[in-house]
Amino acid sequence: MIALPCIGKLPAPPLALAYIATLLEQRRHIVRIYDLALDPESPLSAAFQPLRSFRPQVLVVAGEQPEMLAAAVEALHEDQHLHVLPVQMSRGSLDANQICSGVIQWIDRQRGGPAGPVAPPAEISSIDDLPFPARHLLSLESYDMRAIGGELQTIVLVAGLDPSGGGKIALRSPMQIVAELRSVSHEFGLRHYLFPDVSITADRAWLVELLTRLCDAGLNIGWEASADADQLDEALSAHMARAGCEAITLHLRAASVFESVDVRGRVRQAVTTARNQGVFVRAHVRLEPPYESVPQLVDVAATFNLDDVRFEVVHAGAAGEPGDGTQVKELARQMYDAGRDRQRFINRFGPALGNLIWKLSGQRGAQSDT
């Protein structure tokens, strides 16, 4: 099985393929996973070189971009691989439960039926129907995923696509999540995890059950996830910290968040509450046109006392073109850094004196530069 790179995204382990691999190993297949995202600059001809020694009878090649998938299939056919299944799926693997059954059935057809006496797999509809992914086939230490503090981190899915369709998300059983965390911790010695792609506060009852099970399990691990500022009250933040939460990410649309005094107050309170529990707080701030209000919006963001902020720009231009948003992001970062510097003086000396000291320090910096 081959995972293609996803341009513009940091590579995470392709867990969808690892789920399929477990099902195949249960059916006595010998499986390998090649993740081309670990060396994205390598041409396909070089990337497929290891296949010439392994000589697989069946190939599954998975990626998000149809053009890249088509090029990979063509290269594999040219290399005399006859049975190749292209699968369009997200690297985030939220769609793992939807693709596993189809891939297994296709492989069975290529091989003339199930391998040996193993019965066909049960119907897989939800993420809870899947076994734990075959992480032993992934080079987990090769992914540039680091927790707060710099230690190695990996991902564990906490949700999948709802079997009812419509692109809705179904949260995974808390008992299964804790069981997988225990298994990975014992087998690989990993202590830091990322729960990707979904807001962990989407269902409070589910989250409270997960946090309670994590506290009871005593796994001595840390994890991070996305959260909604509206849901982060003091009691929930404290429970999350006790359960091992070391970082949260808030996804904010600048126009809808920063222009409302009410929403700004809730975000500021959520950040303060989480940081008081020792939780690292970052924000992904989405900037949308028109950009005339960006300076005011970014200036407000600087008052939230976030540990880290990243700006995302909605744009129509291609990378490198004037409309690609790069300049807006760079300008937003400069304004944010300046606003953070001013806010530190304000927090220490008060609004009037803090602003004055910040302006004087800026003038001295400008003079020294000249």
Kinemage of the C-alpha trace (Angstrom):
@kinemage 1
@onewidth
@group {chain A} dominant
@subgroup {mainchain}
@vectorlist {calphas} color= white
{ca met a 1} P 0.000 0.000 0.000
{ca ile a 2} L 1.296 3.410 -1.028
{ca ala a 3} L 0.350 6.763 0.503
{ca leu a 4} L 0.942 9.725 -1.808
{ca pro a 5} L 2.091 13.127 -0.490
{ca cys a 6} L -0.489 15.839 0.137
{ca ile a 7} L 0.854 19.148 -1.130
{ca gly a 8} L 0.748 21.983 1.398
{ca lys a 9} L 0.099 19.816 4.453
{ca leu a 10} L 2.439 18.498 7.100
{ca pro a 11} L 2.516 14.709 6.753
{ca ala a 12} L 0.807 12.658 9.427
{ca pro a 13} L 0.824 8.850 9.472
{ca pro a 14} L -1.749 7.496 6.960
{ca leu a 15} L -3.866 5.668 9.511
{ca ala a 16} L -6.518 4.731 6.936
{ca leu a 17} L -3.971 2.451 5.251
{ca ala a 18} L -2.890 1.115 8.631
{ca tyr a 19} L -6.506 0.156 9.401
{ca ile a 20} L -6.721 -1.686 6.068
{ca ala a 21} L -3.378 -3.339 6.804
{ca thr a 22} L -4.696 -4.803 10.069
{ca leu a 23} L -7.689 -6.293 8.278
{ca leu a 24} L -5.392 -7.768 5.616
{ca glu a 25} L -2.988 -9.219 8.179
{ca gln a 26} L -5.939 -10.855 9.913
{ca arg a 27} L -6.602 -12.520 6.550
{ca arg a 28} L -2.984 -13.754 6.350
{ca his a 29} L -1.726 -11.312 3.740
{ca ile a 30} L 1.830 -9.980 3.923
{ca val a 31} L 1.528 -6.193 3.884
{ca arg a 32} L 3.899 -3.239 3.498
{ca ile a 33} L 3.099 0.469 3.678
{ca tyr a 34} L 5.184 3.036 1.764
{ca asp a 35} L 4.504 6.671 2.662
{ca leu a 36} L 5.881 8.906 -0.065
{ca ala a 37} L 5.172 12.000 2.049
{ca leu a 38} L 8.336 11.212 4.007
{ca asp a 39} L 10.357 12.039 0.870
{ca pro a 40} L 8.020 14.192 -1.237
{ca glu a 41} L 10.749 15.501 -3.560
{ca ser a 42} L 11.614 12.039 -4.858
{ca pro a 43} L 10.258 11.299 -8.377
{ca leu a 44} L 7.777 8.436 -8.667
{ca ser a 45} L 10.262 6.223 -10.493
{ca ala a 46} L 12.669 6.432 -7.559
{ca ala a 47} L 9.928 6.264 -4.941
{ca phe a 48} L 8.646 2.991 -6.383
{ca gln a 49} L 12.100 1.398 -6.429
{ca pro a 50} L 11.529 -0.685 -3.221
{ca leu a 51} L 8.574 -2.384 -4.915
{ca arg a 52} L 10.941 -4.057 -7.370
{ca ser a 53} L 12.431 -6.153 -4.603
{ca phe a 54} L 9.210 -6.774 -2.685
{ca arg a 55} L 7.196 -7.484 -5.893
{ca pro a 56} L 3.684 -7.223 -4.388
{ca gln a 57} L 0.902 -9.110 -6.127
{ca val a 58} L -1.637 -6.375 -5.352
{ca leu a 59} L -1.107 -2.644 -4.901
{ca val a 60} L -3.304 -0.014 -3.266
{ca val a 61} L -2.252 3.574 -3.940
{ca ala a 62} L -4.024 6.273 -1.927
{ca gly a 63} L -4.041 10.060 -2.104
{ca glu a 64} L -6.172 13.183 -2.051
{ca gln a 65} L -5.378 14.720 -5.461
{ca pro a 66} L -6.878 12.869 -8.479
{ca glu a 67} L -4.082 14.055 -10.801
{ca met a 68} L -1.371 12.660 -8.543
{ca leu a 69} L -3.296 9.398 -8.188
{ca ala a 70} L -3.584 9.029 -11.955
{ca ala a 71} L 0.143 9.689 -12.449
{ca ala a 72} L 1.037 7.127 -9.783
{ca val a 73} L -1.186 4.443 -11.323
{ca glu a 74} L 0.307 5.079 -14.757
{ca ala a 75} L 3.857 4.798 -13.365
{ca leu a 76} L 2.998 1.535 -11.585
{ca his a 77} L 1.462 0.044 -14.724
{ca glu a 78} L 4.585 1.002 -16.674
{ca asp a 79} L 6.571 -0.867 -14.026
{ca gln a 80} L 4.584 -4.034 -14.805
{ca his a 81} L 2.297 -3.961 -11.761
{ca leu a 82} L -1.013 -5.300 -13.016
{ca his a 83} L -3.333 -5.183 -10.002
{ca val a 84} L -3.419 -1.561 -8.824
{ca leu a 85} L -6.325 0.019 -6.944
{ca pro a 86} L -6.358 3.846 -6.751
{ca val a 87} L -8.177 5.120 -3.654
{ca gln a 88} L -9.015 8.774 -3.120
{ca met a 89} L -9.043 9.351 0.631
{ca ser a 90} L -7.975 11.967 3.119
{ca arg a 91} L -4.673 11.692 4.936
{ca gly a 92} L -6.566 12.695 8.068
{ca ser a 93} L -8.285 9.283 7.796
{ca leu a 94} L -11.734 10.394 8.947
{ca asp a 95} L -13.043 8.343 6.013
{ca ala a 96} L -11.247 5.137 7.066
{ca asn a 97} L -14.445 3.322 8.008
{ca gln a 98} L -15.978 4.096 4.603
{ca ile a 99} L -13.147 2.764 2.464
{ca cys a 100} L -11.964 -0.335 4.342
{ca ser a 101} L -14.711 -2.729 3.232
{ca gly a 102} L -14.408 -1.722 -0.422
{ca val a 103} L -10.635 -2.149 -0.479
{ca ile a 104} L -10.782 -5.562 1.207
{ca gln a 105} L -13.456 -6.790 -1.211
{ca trp a 106} L -11.447 -5.573 -4.215
{ca ile a 107} L -8.312 -7.368 -3.000
{ca asp a 108} L -10.313 -10.560 -2.472
{ca arg a 109} L -11.487 -10.389 -6.083
{ca gln a 110} L -7.920 -9.955 -7.362
{ca arg a 111} L -6.720 -12.905 -5.285
{ca gly a 112} L -9.621 -15.194 -6.152
{ca gly a 113} L -11.374 -15.054 -2.757
{ca pro a 114} L -10.392 -14.798 0.896
{ca ala a 115} L -6.917 -16.063 1.770
{ca gly a 116} L -7.120 -19.524 3.339
{ca pro a 117} L -9.933 -20.458 5.704
{ca val a 118} L -10.402 -16.958 7.116
{ca ala a 119} L -14.014 -15.795 6.906
{ca pro a 120} L -14.906 -12.595 5.046
{ca pro a 121} L -14.715 -9.501 7.281
{ca ala a 122} L -17.781 -8.283 9.089
{ca glu a 123} L -19.533 -5.251 7.671
{ca ile a 124} L -17.654 -2.084 8.595
{ca ser a 125} L -19.859 0.956 8.937
{ca ser a 126} L -18.519 3.055 11.810
{ca ile a 127} L -15.059 3.791 13.167
{ca asp a 128} L -15.896 1.561 16.146
{ca asp a 129} L -16.123 -1.460 13.823
{ca leu a 130} L -12.428 -1.223 12.942
{ca pro a 131} L -9.557 -2.966 14.752
{ca phe a 132} L -6.575 -0.942 15.943
{ca pro a 133} L -4.416 0.265 13.013
{ca ala a 134} L -1.185 -1.577 12.177
{ca arg a 135} L 1.223 1.076 13.453
{ca his a 136} L 4.125 -1.405 13.333
{ca leu a 137} L 4.071 -0.923 9.535
{ca leu a 138} L 4.582 2.842 9.890
{ca ser a 139} L 7.827 4.617 10.676
{ca leu a 140} L 6.271 6.730 13.432
{ca glu a 141} L 9.535 8.412 14.410
{ca ser a 142} L 10.006 9.721 10.852
{ca tyr a 143} L 7.050 12.102 10.974
{ca asp a 144} L 7.762 15.665 12.020
{ca met a 145} L 5.121 15.641 14.739
{ca arg a 146} L 6.185 17.093 18.068
{ca ala a 147} L 4.260 17.822 21.231
{ca ile a 148} L 4.689 20.920 23.372
{ca gly a 149} L 8.226 20.511 24.683
{ca gly a 150} L 9.524 18.795 21.546
{ca glu a 151} L 8.861 15.120 22.283
{ca leu a 152} L 7.603 12.734 19.586
{ca gln a 153} L 3.865 12.780 19.004
{ca thr a 154} L 1.478 10.668 16.925
{ca ile a 155} L -2.204 10.733 16.031
{ca val a 156} L -5.133 8.715 17.347
{ca leu a 157} L -8.525 9.015 15.657
{ca val a 158} L -11.406 10.037 17.902
{ca ala a 159} L -14.024 10.209 15.135
{ca gly a 160} L -14.994 8.946 11.703
{ca leu a 161} L -17.583 9.755 9.077
{ca asp a 162} L -21.125 8.988 10.151
{ca pro a 163} L -22.494 5.899 8.322
{ca ser a 164} L -25.746 7.791 7.689
{ca gly a 165} L -23.903 10.004 5.195
{ca gly a 166} L -24.046 13.712 4.553
{ca gly a 167} L -20.448 14.230 5.626
{ca lys a 168} L -21.417 14.257 9.295
{ca ile a 169} L -18.896 13.188 11.943
{ca ala a 170} L -19.515 10.361 14.405
{ca leu a 171} L -17.462 10.347 17.592
{ca arg a 172} L -15.661 7.149 18.524
{ca ser a 173} L -16.345 5.154 21.674
{ca pro a 174} L -14.322 6.643 24.590
{ca met a 175} L -13.604 3.109 25.813
{ca gln a 176} L -11.995 2.233 22.456
{ca ile a 177} L -9.955 5.441 22.391
{ca val a 178} L -8.520 4.786 25.859
{ca ala a 179} L -7.826 1.132 24.968
{ca glu a 180} L -5.881 2.206 21.855
{ca leu a 181} L -3.926 4.836 23.781
{ca arg a 182} L -2.968 2.181 26.339
{ca ser a 183} L -1.934 -0.243 23.563
{ca val a 184} L 0.183 2.301 21.665
{ca ser a 185} L 1.813 3.564 24.864
{ca his a 186} L 2.819 0.053 25.919
{ca glu a 187} L 3.921 -1.159 22.462
{ca phe a 188} L 5.749 1.919 21.178
{ca gly a 189} L 6.521 3.888 24.344
{ca leu a 190} L 4.826 7.024 22.992
{ca arg a 191} L 3.500 9.502 25.534
{ca his a 192} L 2.094 12.334 23.405
{ca tyr a 193} L -0.919 12.242 21.087
{ca leu a 194} L -2.882 14.481 18.742
{ca phe a 195} L -6.637 14.025 18.275
{ca pro a 196} L -7.025 15.438 14.737
{ca asp a 197} L -9.697 17.059 12.577
{ca val a 198} L -12.628 17.370 15.011
{ca ser a 199} L -13.502 19.627 17.915
{ca ile a 200} L -13.244 17.623 21.092
{ca thr a 201} L -15.934 19.804 22.709
{ca ala a 202} L -18.576 19.000 20.066
{ca asp a 203} L -20.423 16.657 22.476
{ca arg a 204} L -19.932 17.517 26.134
{ca ala a 205} L -21.353 14.245 27.508
{ca trp a 206} L -19.030 12.243 25.250
{ca leu a 207} L -16.059 14.395 26.258
{ca val a 208} L -16.766 14.080 29.976
{ca glu a 209} L -16.905 10.268 29.592
{ca leu a 210} L -13.602 10.278 27.681
{ca leu a 211} L -11.915 12.512 30.264
{ca thr a 212} L -13.206 10.384 33.137
{ca arg a 213} L -11.922 7.177 31.512
{ca leu a 214} L -8.543 8.797 30.850
{ca cys a 215} L -8.257 9.889 34.481
{ca asp a 216} L -9.222 6.413 35.719
{ca ala a 217} L -6.771 4.700 33.327
{ca gly a 218} L -3.726 6.558 34.711
{ca leu a 219} L -1.795 6.237 31.433
{ca asn a 220} L 0.577 9.133 32.170
{ca ile a 221} L 0.203 10.561 28.666
{ca gly a 222} L -0.370 14.010 27.179
{ca trp a 223} L -2.637 14.935 24.305
{ca glu a 224} L -3.844 17.903 22.315
{ca ala a 225} L -6.987 18.612 20.328
{ca ser a 226} L -9.128 21.328 18.811
{ca ala a 227} L -11.821 22.906 20.989
{ca asp a 228} L -14.587 25.507 20.831
{ca ala a 229} L -13.977 28.541 23.002
{ca asp a 230} L -17.694 28.738 23.866
{ca gln a 231} L -17.509 25.355 25.621
{ca leu a 232} L -14.346 25.851 27.675
{ca asp a 233} L -15.619 26.787 31.105
{ca glu a 234} L -13.488 26.460 34.218
{ca ala a 235} L -14.781 23.016 35.257
{ca leu a 236} L -14.250 21.486 31.813
{ca ser a 237} L -10.770 22.993 31.410
{ca ala a 238} L -9.757 21.609 34.803
{ca his a 239} L -11.095 18.146 33.914
{ca met a 240} L -9.226 18.219 30.577
{ca ala a 241} L -5.969 19.159 32.319
{ca arg a 242} L -6.350 16.325 34.843
{ca ala a 243} L -6.945 13.900 31.960
{ca gly a 244} L -3.651 14.846 30.290
{ca cys a 245} L -4.594 17.719 27.963
{ca glu a 246} L -1.411 19.673 27.266
{ca ala a 247} L -2.546 21.865 24.360
{ca ile a 248} L -5.713 23.045 22.646
{ca thr a 249} L -6.237 24.756 19.311
{ca leu a 250} L -9.026 27.270 18.794
{ca his a 251} L -10.201 27.776 15.197
{ca leu a 252} L -11.424 31.346 14.824
{ca arg a 253} L -12.953 33.227 11.905
{ca ala a 254} L -11.608 36.725 12.410
{ca ala a 255} L -14.657 38.612 11.140
{ca ser a 256} L -17.204 36.675 13.192
{ca val a 257} L -15.129 36.521 16.365
{ca phe a 258} L -13.264 39.766 16.754
{ca glu a 259} L -16.038 42.147 15.720
{ca ser a 260} L -18.328 40.958 18.544
{ca val a 261} L -17.621 42.193 22.061
{ca asp a 262} L -19.531 39.222 23.483
{ca val a 263} L -17.577 36.619 21.524
{ca arg a 264} L -14.277 38.343 22.243
{ca gly a 265} L -15.020 38.149 25.945
{ca arg a 266} L -15.791 34.418 25.748
{ca val a 267} L -12.617 33.690 23.781
{ca arg a 268} L -10.487 35.711 26.188
{ca gln a 269} L -12.060 33.923 29.171
{ca ala a 270} L -11.521 30.490 27.551
{ca val a 271} L -7.853 31.244 26.905
{ca thr a 272} L -7.303 32.532 30.446
{ca thr a 273} L -9.073 29.542 32.007
{ca ala a 274} L -7.105 26.997 29.981
{ca arg a 275} L -3.761 28.686 30.594
{ca asn a 276} L -4.482 28.817 34.326
{ca gln a 277} L -4.653 25.009 34.162
{ca gly a 278} L -1.233 24.869 32.491
{ca val a 279} L -2.679 24.088 29.038
{ca phe a 280} L -0.884 25.569 26.009
{ca val a 281} L -3.355 27.536 23.850
{ca arg a 282} L -2.877 28.232 20.169
{ca ala a 283} L -5.283 29.700 17.645
{ca his a 284} L -5.728 29.297 13.913
{ca val a 285} L -7.182 32.623 12.776
{ca arg a 286} L -8.973 32.674 9.431
{ca leu a 287} L -8.708 36.012 7.614
{ca glu a 288} L -11.264 36.667 4.885
{ca pro a 289} L -11.678 39.490 2.359
{ca pro a 290} L -12.133 42.388 2.404
{ca tyr a 291} L -8.779 42.786 4.130
{ca glu a 292} L -9.154 46.455 5.122
{ca ser a 293} L -10.201 45.405 8.629
{ca val a 294} L -7.284 43.001 9.128
{ca pro a 295} L -5.180 45.471 11.191
{ca gln a 296} L -7.997 46.005 13.712
{ca leu a 297} L -8.835 42.280 13.885
{ca val a 298} L -5.230 41.203 14.324
{ca asp a 299} L -4.724 43.916 16.928
{ca val a 300} L -7.603 42.441 18.940
{ca ala a 301} L -6.126 38.925 18.623
{ca ala a 302} L -2.954 40.178 20.256
{ca thr a 303} L -4.886 40.934 23.445
{ca phe a 304} L -6.007 37.322 23.979
{ca asn a 305} L -2.692 36.248 25.527
{ca leu a 306} L -2.422 33.183 23.262
{ca asp a 307} L 0.689 31.020 23.382
{ca asp a 308} L 0.775 30.715 19.591
{ca val a 309} L -1.252 31.936 16.622
{ca arg a 310} L -1.323 30.987 12.947
{ca phe a 311} L -3.090 32.929 10.244
{ca glu a 312} L -4.980 31.324 7.367
{ca val a 313} L -6.028 33.474 4.428
{ca val a 314} L -8.987 32.837 2.134
{ca his a 315} L -7.832 33.578 -1.402
{ca ala a 316} L -8.376 32.671 -5.025
{ca gly a 317} L -4.838 33.007 -6.366
{ca ala a 318} L -2.345 30.206 -6.865
{ca ala a 319} L 0.769 29.910 -4.719
{ca gly a 320} L 3.283 32.578 -5.599
{ca glu a 321} L 0.713 34.843 -7.256
{ca pro a 322} L -0.190 38.237 -5.773
{ca gly a 323} L -3.594 36.933 -4.706
{ca asp a 324} L -2.318 33.862 -2.894
{ca gly a 325} L -2.547 35.495 0.535
{ca thr a 326} L 1.132 35.185 1.453
{ca gln a 327} L 1.593 38.936 1.829
{ca val a 328} L -1.560 39.226 3.940
{ca lys a 329} L -0.330 36.470 6.268
{ca glu a 330} L 3.111 38.071 6.597
{ca leu a 331} L 1.570 41.469 7.327
{ca ala a 332} L -0.839 39.921 9.845
{ca arg a 333} L 2.058 38.187 11.614
{ca gln a 334} L 4.057 41.442 11.851
{ca met a 335} L 1.058 43.332 13.223
{ca tyr a 336} L 0.282 40.540 15.677
{ca asp a 337} L 3.847 40.446 17.012
{ca ala a 338} L 3.814 44.213 17.474
{ca gly a 339} L 0.445 44.014 19.220
{ca arg a 340} L 1.695 41.271 21.547
{ca asp a 341} L 4.679 43.423 22.515
{ca arg a 342} L 2.364 46.353 23.313
{ca gln a 343} L -0.019 44.121 25.272
{ca arg a 344} L 2.820 42.879 27.495
{ca phe a 345} L 3.609 46.488 28.477
{ca ile a 346} L -0.103 47.208 29.045
{ca asn a 347} L -0.515 44.121 31.239
{ca arg a 348} L 2.466 45.193 33.318
{ca phe a 349} L 2.078 48.961 33.548
{ca gly a 350} L -1.555 49.677 32.646
{ca pro a 351} L -3.056 51.079 29.406
{ca ala a 352} L -1.691 54.626 29.494
{ca leu a 353} L 1.854 53.992 30.733
{ca gly a 354} L 2.118 50.687 28.880
{ca asn a 355} L 1.260 52.302 25.542
{ca leu a 356} L 3.725 55.124 26.174
{ca ile a 357} L 6.591 52.758 27.081
{ca trp a 358} L 5.818 50.599 24.024
{ca lys a 359} L 5.916 53.624 21.710
{ca leu a 360} L 9.190 54.854 23.210
{ca ser a 361} L 10.782 51.417 22.934
{ca gly a 362} L 9.672 51.256 19.286
{ca gln a 363} L 11.223 54.635 18.566
{ca arg a 364} L 14.512 53.578 20.197
{ca gly a 365} L 14.487 50.389 18.129
{ca ala a 366} L 13.942 52.384 14.921
{ca gln a 367} L 16.780 54.772 15.782
{ca ser a 368} L 19.191 51.929 16.521
{ca asp a 369} L 18.287 50.294 13.186
{ca thr a 370} L 19.193 53.504 11.346
